[in-house]
Amino acid sequence: MKPSPSPNNHFQHIKKLARSISIVENDADGYEELLEKLLLKNTQVVGITGPPGSGKSSILNRLVQEDYFHNKSICILAIDPSSPFNYGALLGDRIRISSFPDDRDIYFRSIASRGSLGGLSDKIIEILEVCRSADFDMIFIETVGVGQSEVEVAGLADTTVVVLTPESGDQVQSMKAGLMEIADIFALNKADHPAASTFHKNLQQVLEFKPSESNPPIVEMVATEGEGTSELLDKILSLKTSRDKSKKVMLLSDKIYRIIQKNRMKMLDKERIRQDLRNTSDLSTLNIYSFVKERYSDLLNDR
């Protein structure tokens, strides 16, 4: 059990962390230098994902109330849908997750998805690295809830919990690879539903066809009542050291590729392209391939 920091030191620590995340999230001056100087800790990162309405926030709310988190520091990064006007988080996650126990040291951050289709934010890698440099015992990432496209979280999390409900019905039979393959643990929420038993069996049958040495455990839960929460936490803690490195390498390589691609694209913005097109006399017969080669050869040759 680690000693609790003084209230003033704790406030300064959180204030510094919050400011650092804002600098990184907004690409403010000095954000690259800040990232390069981070000293990362081996903090377990847990991703919680699944279709909308499956109970991700309710499960997370119950998890942080477990006795294990007495005198432990927790970070929650909740990816929230973006406002279409200012790209900020709508903060719906703060309404869903609001009953933290007083004896828990919890840092909660809403992060706008900013149009990202993978259930995360385009800045989540950098934000997570900032949080991993802080003194947290565990970091949770809750995704937006966009269904099968939420596979990016597996590239960042050490343990990925996929939340499903019996209301999914026969859809589990037709789920594509994506969401099914990233799960380290399945949390079957609303296990008191009349169709829960049938759904559990269908899910097990689907998993039998996965090319894997061992299938992910299925934990039945009723998040509103707290049922199954202790079992889920036990599974999460037991998987801390059993990581699928090949899966992580594949997904992280994709994320690193995107970081490099994004930085290279800073040399070209859409407004420049639009202006070049406005200056083109005849768009109806424009060959875009020769146009790109002629106007942007400096970018094409710099490989």
N, C-alpha and C positions, 0 to 999 in steps of 0.2 A: 504494500500500500504506500503510494507516494504521498509526501506531505502536501497539503493544500497551499498554494501561493497566497500571499496577502492580497486582499481585495484590490488595492491600488496597483500592484504589479500585474495582477490578472487583467485588470481593465486596460492597462497600457499594452499588454501583450495582444489582447483581442483587437485593440484599436490599430496597432501596427499591422496585424494580420489582415484586417478588413481593408486598410488603406493599400496594402500590397496587392490584394486581390483586385481592387478597383483599378490600380495602375496597370496591371496585366490585362484585365478584361477590356480596358479601353485603349490599349496600345499607347499609353501615355509615355512621355519622354522618359527614357531610362528603364523601360520595362524589360528589354533584352538583357541589360547588365544585371538587373535584379534576378532574372531567371538563372543566369549563368553562375551566380554566386550562391545559389541555394545548396544547402547541405541536407540531403534527403534522408529520412529515417525509414526503417523497415516497418512502417505502420500498415496493419491489415486494412485493405480497401474492399468494401462490400458493396456490390451493385445490386439494387433492387429494381426489377423491371417487369413488364407485363402489360397486357392490354388495358385500356382505360376502364376504370370502374372495378378493377379486380381486387382492390383493397391494399395497394402498396403503402399508402400513407398510414393506414390503420395498423398494418403490420409493423412498420417502422416505429410508430408511436408506442406500440406494446414492447418492442425489443428494448428500447432505451429505458423502459421502466423495470427491466429485470435486475435482480440483486447484483448480478455480475458487474454492473456499471456503477455501483457505489464507489465514490472516490476515484472514478476514472474519467478521463477527458474524451469527449466525443465530438466529432465534426460531422455535420449533415450538409451535403450539397444537394439541394433540391432543384432540379431543372424544371422551370416553369414555362408555359407557353408565352410567347412574346406579344407585346402590344404591336399591332400593325402600323402604329404611328411613330412611336419613339424607340421600338425594339427593346423596351424594358420588360422585366418580369411582371406578370399580372398578380403575383403574390397569392394565388389560390392555394399554394402549398402551405402557407402560414396559417390559413384558416383550417385546413385539414389536420395539421399537426400543431396542436396548441396546448396540450396538457402535459408538459414536461414536469417531472418531479423536481422539487426544490433542491434536492441533494445531488442532482446530476450537473456536471460541468459540461454544458452543451453549447457549441457554436453552430448556429444555423445560418445558412446563406442561400438566398433565392438567386438563381442564375437564369437569365433569359436564354431560351433556345436560339433566338435570333434566326429562325427559319431553318435550322438544321433538321434534317430528316431522319437522323439516326437516334432520336430520343434524347440527345445530349445537346451541348452547346459547342460552337466552333472554338471556344476558348477553354473548354473543360480540361484539356491536357495541362495547360499552363496553370490554371487555377488549382487543379489537384496537386501539382508539383509544389506550389506555394504552401498548401495545407500539409503536405507530407514533410515539409521542412519544420513545421510547428510540432509542439509536444502533445500530439493526440495519441490516445490508445487505440482508437478505431475511427475510420472514416467511412461514412455511408454516402452513396450516390443514388438518389432516386430519379429515375428518368421520367420524361414527360408522360409517356403512356400512349405510344403510337402503334403498338402491336408488333407485327413481325419484323419491322425494320429496325427494332431496337437492339441491334447486335453490337454496336460500337462499345457499349459498356463493358463487354467481356474483354476488350483489349486494355482496359484500364483497371478493372477490379481483379483482386486476387480470388474472390469468391463471388459468383453471380447467382442471385436468387431470382428465379422466374415465378411470378405469382399468377396463378390461374384460378378460375372459378367454375363450378358446374354449369353455369349459364352458357359457357362456351359450347356445351353440347357436343354435337358431332363434328364441330369445327376442328377439334383436336386431331381428327383423322386426316384432315386435309392441310394441316399446318406445314408450311414449307420448312426447309432446313433451318435457316436463320435462328429464330427465337427458340426453337426446340434444342438446337445443338449447343447454344451458349450456356445452358443451365448447368450449374454445379449442384444446385438444389432446386427442386420444385416445391413451392408452397401452395398447396391446394386449399385455398380459402373458402369460407362458407361450407365447411364440411358437414354442417347439419342440414344442408339442402337435400331433399329427397333423391336428387339425381347424383349426389356426390359419389356414392359407391360405384355406380356404373361408369361415371366419368373417370374415377381412379383406375378402374380396370382397363378402360380404353387407352388411358395415358400409358399404363404399363405395357400394353400390347404394342403401342407405337414405339416406345423406347427399346423394345426387344429387337427392332430392326436397325438400331443405331450401330455403326461399326465402332464399338467401344468395349474395352475390357470389363468395365463395370458401369452400370446405369446410375444416373443421379438419384439420390434418395427422394422420396415423395413424403412431405410432412403435411398431414392434415391439420387444418387450423380453423378456428372461428375467431377471427381477429377482434371482433366487437366484444367478445367475452374473455379474450386473452388465452383461449385454449390453443395449445400447440406451440406457444411462444418459446417456452423453455427448451423444447425439443429442437426447434429451429435454431436457436442460439447455440445449442450444443453442436449441431451439424456445422454451423458456420465456424466455430472455434476449432473443430476437429479438422477442417479443411484448410486451415491457415498455412500449413506447410506442404500440403499435397496439391501443387499447382501444375497444370498442364502447360508446360513451357512452350511446346510447339504451337498450341493455339494462341498463346499470348504473343509469341514472336510474329505470327502471321498477322494478327490484328494490329499490333503496335507498329509493324512495318508500314502498314497502310496509313496509320495516323502520322508517322514521321514523314511519309511521302507527301501527305497533305500539308504539313507544316512547311516543308521545303517548297512545294508548289505555290502556297500562299505567299511566301516571301518573294519568290521570283515574280509573281504576278503584280507585285507592288510597282514594277517598272511600267506597267500598262494598265490603264483604267478604261472603263467603258465609254467615258465621255470623250476620250481621245479617239476611240474607234468611231463614235457617232459623228464627231467633227470631221474625221477623214471621209466618212461616207457622205456627209453633207457637201463636201467639196468635190465629190465625184459627179461628173455631168450626167451620166446615164446609168441608173441603178438597174434598169430592166435587163440589161445585157451583161451585168457585172459578173465576172468569174471570181468568186470569193477566194479560190485557192491561189490564183495568180496575184490577186489583190493582197492577200496575207503575205505571200512571199516577197512582193515588191515593197510593201509599206513596213513590214515588221521583221525584215531579214536579220536585223541585229539580235532580236530575241530568239529567232529560230536557229541561228548559228551559234549562239552562246549556250552550248549543251555540255 
